[in-house]
Amino acid sequence: MELSNNTILITGGTSGFGYEFASRLIALGNTVIITGRSVQKLQETKQKLPAVHIIQSDVSKPDDIIKLHEQVITQFPNLNILINNAGEMRKLILHENHTPDDITREIEINLMGPIRMVQQFLPHLKKQKSAAIMNVTSGIALMPFPISPVYGASKSGLRSYTKSLRVQLKHTNVKVFDLVAPGSSTPLNEKFMDSKDFNSSLVVTPEKIIEAAIKGLQKDKYEIYPGLAKVMHVMSRLAPGFLLSQAAKMGAEEMAGK
Ligand SMILES: NC(=O)c1ccc[n+]([C@@H]2O[C@H](COP(=O)([O-])OP(=O)(O)OC[C@H]3O[C@@H](n4cnc5c(N)ncnc54)[C@H](OP(=O)(O)O)[C@@H]3O)[C@@H](O)[C@H]2O)c1
């Protein structure tokens, strides 16, 4: 699709992929609105990227989504692209205590968030001449990642939902993209970097991933697999057991409850 003169809403645009998307898409001549929970991070982002529009909104809160929708379609009636990017990834040891609320946090942000955002914004997107939804999944949607068990479940759920959404929107003007991102050096990953099992050579910069995402959008490549994600995609079909055994090495002692 044409990637200029669009109005684009990106959830979670204050760091990592969201920030990189915002900065690249503004440079390409688009109007960009970003969200995030922290007002301070939004204001700091606005200082770095003066052209960006900022709105505080938590994607795990249904009321915030309803308010965000009202505000965005009033202020930016030409909105035609939604990028569901906001996400959280935790290391979760299931031997430890977690409240029922806490244990499902990634499902609420990474899976329920995009599903609710799509449902809220779809009627508006369908009215636009050309529109798109991009969901940011992960290489971890292609394989379980035992040290982050709920994150893995949220991303494979989001991938499944995205495929169904694409089928249901096939005869509309709304294109549905899945960015299957590999590991990247963003704040999301900081908590894993000091682990002795973390292989930093497998992690690429957000710039490289967003470069591939933008090319994918421009070429209507509905499933985008930058770098290592391509290998993971093939391996997830040919040798899923091998992939799981490799992923299970990360944090093996902690997961054994030692
Ligand atoms: N980095 C990787 O290795 C990697 C790999 C594959 C996929 N991904 C996916 O890529 C997406 C972006 O990740 P990233 O690495 O760029 O992470 P990041 O640098 O930690 O950025 C996350 C962004 O989302 C916002 N956010 C978090 N929870 C939110 C919520 N409930 N409501 C609204 N905004 C929220 C954060 O701001 P606030 O904290 O202020 O809300 C921040 O702007 C995520 O979906 C992640 O799962 C990342």
PDBQT file of the ligand as one rigid body, heavy atoms in Angstrom, charges set to zero:
ROOT
HETATM    1  N1  LIG A 301      11.618  -6.373  21.431  1.00  0.00    +0.000 N 
HETATM    2  C1  LIG A 301      11.457  -7.592  20.961  1.00  0.00    +0.000 C 
HETATM    3  O1  LIG A 301      12.372  -8.423  21.010  1.00  0.00    +0.000 OA
HETATM    4  C2  LIG A 301      10.151  -7.998  20.362  1.00  0.00    +0.000 A 
HETATM    5  C3  LIG A 301      10.127  -9.150  19.554  1.00  0.00    +0.000 A 
HETATM    6  C4  LIG A 301       8.931  -9.534  18.987  1.00  0.00    +0.000 A 
HETATM    7  C5  LIG A 301       7.779  -8.802  19.198  1.00  0.00    +0.000 A 
HETATM    8  N2  LIG A 301       7.825  -7.698  20.000  1.00  0.00    +0.000 N 
HETATM    9  C6  LIG A 301       6.572  -6.980  20.200  1.00  0.00    +0.000 C 
HETATM   10  O2  LIG A 301       6.719  -5.680  19.692  1.00  0.00    +0.000 OA
HETATM   11  C7  LIG A 301       5.866  -4.781  20.382  1.00  0.00    +0.000 C 
HETATM   12  C8  LIG A 301       6.664  -3.582  20.849  1.00  0.00    +0.000 C 
HETATM   13  O3  LIG A 301       7.665  -4.058  21.732  1.00  0.00    +0.000 OA
HETATM   14  P1  LIG A 301       8.987  -3.238  22.042  1.00  0.00    +0.000 P 
HETATM   15  O4  LIG A 301      10.071  -4.227  22.119  1.00  0.00    +0.000 OA
HETATM   16  O5  LIG A 301       9.097  -2.081  21.161  1.00  0.00    +0.000 OA
HETATM   17  O6  LIG A 301       8.664  -2.820  23.559  1.00  0.00    +0.000 OA
HETATM   18  P2  LIG A 301       8.993  -1.497  24.416  1.00  0.00    +0.000 P 
HETATM   19  O7  LIG A 301      10.175  -0.797  23.904  1.00  0.00    +0.000 OA
HETATM   20  O8  LIG A 301       8.934  -1.959  25.833  1.00  0.00    +0.000 OA
HETATM   21  O9  LIG A 301       7.706  -0.556  24.106  1.00  0.00    +0.000 OA
HETATM   22  C9  LIG A 301       6.437  -0.898  24.526  1.00  0.00    +0.000 C 
HETATM   23  C10 LIG A 301       5.538   0.294  24.280  1.00  0.00    +0.000 C 
HETATM   24  O10 LIG A 301       4.197  -0.106  24.602  1.00  0.00    +0.000 OA
HETATM   25  C11 LIG A 301       3.677   0.778  25.602  1.00  0.00    +0.000 C 
HETATM   26  N3  LIG A 301       2.760  -0.013  26.408  1.00  0.00    +0.000 N 
HETATM   27  C12 LIG A 301       3.014  -1.067  27.208  1.00  0.00    +0.000 A 
HETATM   28  N4  LIG A 301       1.898  -1.515  27.791  1.00  0.00    +0.000 NA
HETATM   29  C13 LIG A 301       0.894  -0.715  27.333  1.00  0.00    +0.000 A 
HETATM   30  C14 LIG A 301      -0.497  -0.650  27.579  1.00  0.00    +0.000 A 
HETATM   31  N5  LIG A 301      -1.100  -1.488  28.424  1.00  0.00    +0.000 N 
HETATM   32  N6  LIG A 301      -1.231   0.291  26.937  1.00  0.00    +0.000 NA
HETATM   33  C15 LIG A 301      -0.640   1.156  26.072  1.00  0.00    +0.000 A 
HETATM   34  N7  LIG A 301       0.676   1.153  25.821  1.00  0.00    +0.000 NA
HETATM   35  C16 LIG A 301       1.438   0.235  26.451  1.00  0.00    +0.000 A 
HETATM   36  C17 LIG A 301       4.909   1.317  26.345  1.00  0.00    +0.000 C 
HETATM   37  O11 LIG A 301       4.671   2.548  26.997  1.00  0.00    +0.000 OA
HETATM   38  P3  LIG A 301       4.106   2.614  28.515  1.00  0.00    +0.000 P 
HETATM   39  O12 LIG A 301       4.935   1.673  29.314  1.00  0.00    +0.000 OA
HETATM   40  O13 LIG A 301       4.222   4.037  28.928  1.00  0.00    +0.000 OA
HETATM   41  O14 LIG A 301       2.665   2.195  28.432  1.00  0.00    +0.000 OA
HETATM   42  C18 LIG A 301       5.855   1.491  25.160  1.00  0.00    +0.000 C 
HETATM   43  O15 LIG A 301       5.529   2.671  24.465  1.00  0.00    +0.000 OA
HETATM   44  C19 LIG A 301       5.248  -5.593  21.532  1.00  0.00    +0.000 C 
HETATM   45  O16 LIG A 301       3.965  -6.036  21.151  1.00  0.00    +0.000 OA
HETATM   46  C20 LIG A 301       6.190  -6.779  21.653  1.00  0.00    +0.000 C 
HETATM   47  O17 LIG A 301       5.564  -7.896  22.191  1.00  0.00    +0.000 OA
HETATM   48  C21 LIG A 301       8.982  -7.263  20.576  1.00  0.00    +0.000 A 
ENDROOT
TORSDOF 0
